[in-house]
Amino acid sequence: MLSTHSVKTIGAVVGFAGALFLTVATPTAAQSDKTLIVARPADIFTFDPYNTQDDRSMFTQLTVFERLVKLAPGGRGVEPELATEWTVAEDGMSATFKLREDVTFWNGNPLTADDVVFSLTRAIDQTGSWGFLFSPIQSVEAVDVHTVKFVMSEPFAPLLPALSTFAASIYEKANFVARGDTAGANPMGTGAFMLESWNRGQEVVLIANPNYWQDGKPYVERLIFRVVGDETARTLQLASGGIQVATDVPANQIDQIVAGGGKVVTVGGSAVGFVTMNQKKKPFDEVAVRCAMAWAVDRESIARSIYFGRAAAAKSILPTSTFFYDADTSPIGFDLDKARALLASSTVPDGFSFTATVPSGDNTKLSIAQIWSASLAQIGITMKIEQIEATTAQELYNTEQFTMRISAWTNDTPDADQLMGVALDYQPQNGLHSSYRNDAARDMVLAGRSELDPAKRQTIYTELQELVNRDCPFIYTVEEDRIFAVSPRLEGFVPNSQGKYSFENVTLAN
């Protein structure tokens, strides 16, 4: 029987949006109700949020660490996690958080304000990968052992959603200092699961935290994140009982999964197909070239033929559940005549050749590349498609050794500030490793972050979406669901509104 969990919140601006606030053997019978295996296409890179740039590392950090607040169901606000309550000054220039007093790290040491100050002082460092998310925070201070205070240099509209992200994870100061350069492989958190082992390139093994502050949780004793690069292999292992959760499920496998007794869990509105061009490489530094390629994407065909009705043509780089999403910003469609005219106005009017990378085993991204390649050929552009192992492909992207990357973006927070910040503020990650620079866009991003009036924030983000549709710094393809396949024995697996998952509430039936 098909079991679908769907979370979709379409573009409403409410709540905190403008306010401050390889085949694997089947587990033995003795292990089957205690071990949960999750198959993912690639390994993690680090447990240190400061330098994290890939989804798998982010999701794992959401499992081992906790934050002051977490997204509420539906993604319209936040609710307590390590903080029990908070107050925000009326002028938005400070905020105070009270910590739970019954929380310890895995080693039994108590969580204190010093640990929060240490973790979040690193998080707000503007030289870190995600420091921009917290740029208005001037300092994090300990008021007493269970109270912390944020002091802002200017009002900070998305403070609460930013604090719900992996980047605001809390970890033990003493462990991090003692570990030094190896801290990213040796975490010490308060989460429901703690690290047992990490066999790089193969699997991360977590075990239940005996000191977890939520009594009786977690319900499983061992959680394994296993690398299974091929999407078909993940589906087959789910059917055989070798795994209990498969991530990154393609839409064309849903019927097979359901027929085999599996369940499907979907999250809509949080992900959009995304193409990143390395603009240090010519001719991608030209607006006319980028926009010509953007107008050559047949989004309707991609949605229909690859996603089987579980996707729609994207109209913005923002996913639809993002606050301040606006579909009426002159979105880019499919028009080969317009694409030819744009290319004719560039320095390469007769076309050119380039190589695009997609993760090996990801047939969905490969199919997108193939459909797009056929359209590009009609305007004189030759796309060579290179399939690379997923972890290696991520590393090439992180180090900017790629030409074009076909992937997807998934929000960590429903606020538009995250994607607009990382993509259009060229300081944190060099414009999502694209080398795109536009001072006007960056100024608008900073203005949107400090503006407390939701209506004024909407105006700013609408203008930014219009700018993206004119300048084509990135190419969006389709609005897609995040799809997970789970064993019929699994209960309690409910990703949040942005498709992020944790496992403290999950149970496995015999």
Sequence and secondary structure as in RCSB ss.txt:
>XXXX:A:sequence
MLSTHSVKTIGAVVGFAGALFLTVATPTAAQSDKTLIVARPADIFTFDPYNTQDDRSMFTQLTVFERLVKLAPGG
RGVEPELATEWTVAEDGMSATFKLREDVTFWNGNPLTADDVVFSLTRAIDQTGSWGFLFSPIQSVEAVDVHTVKF
VMSEPFAPLLPALSTFAASIYEKANFVARGDTAGANPMGTGAFMLESWNRGQEVVLIANPNYWQDGKPYVERLIF
RVVGDETARTLQLASGGIQVATDVPANQIDQIVAGGGKVVTVGGSAVGFVTMNQKKKPFDEVAVRCAMAWAVDRE
SIARSIYFGRAAAAKSILPTSTFFYDADTSPIGFDLDKARALLASSTVPDGFSFTATVPSGDNTKLSIAQIWSAS
LAQIGITMKIEQIEATTAQELYNTEQFTMRISAWTNDTPDADQLMGVALDYQPQNGLHSSYRNDAARDMVLAGRS
ELDPAKRQTIYTELQELVNRDCPFIYTVEEDRIFAVSPRLEGFVPNSQGKYSFENVTLAN
>XXXX:A:secstr
          S   GGGSS         TTTTTTEEEEEESS    S GGG  SHHHHHHHHHH B SEEE TTS
SSEEESSEEEEEE TTSSEEEEEE SS B TTS B  HHHHHHHHHHHT TTSTTGGGGTTEEEEEEEETTEEEE
EESS  TTHHHHHTSGGG B  HHHHHHHGGGGGGS    SSEEEEEEETTTEEEEEE TT SSTT  S SEEEE
EE   HHHHHHHHHHTS SEE S  GGGHHHHHHTT EEEEEEEEEEEEEEE TTSTTTT HHHHHHHHTT  HH
HHHHHHHTTSEEE  SSS TTSTT  S S      HHHHHHHHHTSS TT  EEEEEEETT HHHHHHHHHHHHH
HHTTT EEEEEEE HHHHHHHHHTT  SEEEEEEE SSSSTHHHHHHHH HHHHHHHHT    HHHHHHHHHHHH
   HHHHHHHHHHHHHHHHHH SEEEEEEEEEEEEE TTEE     TTS    TT EE  
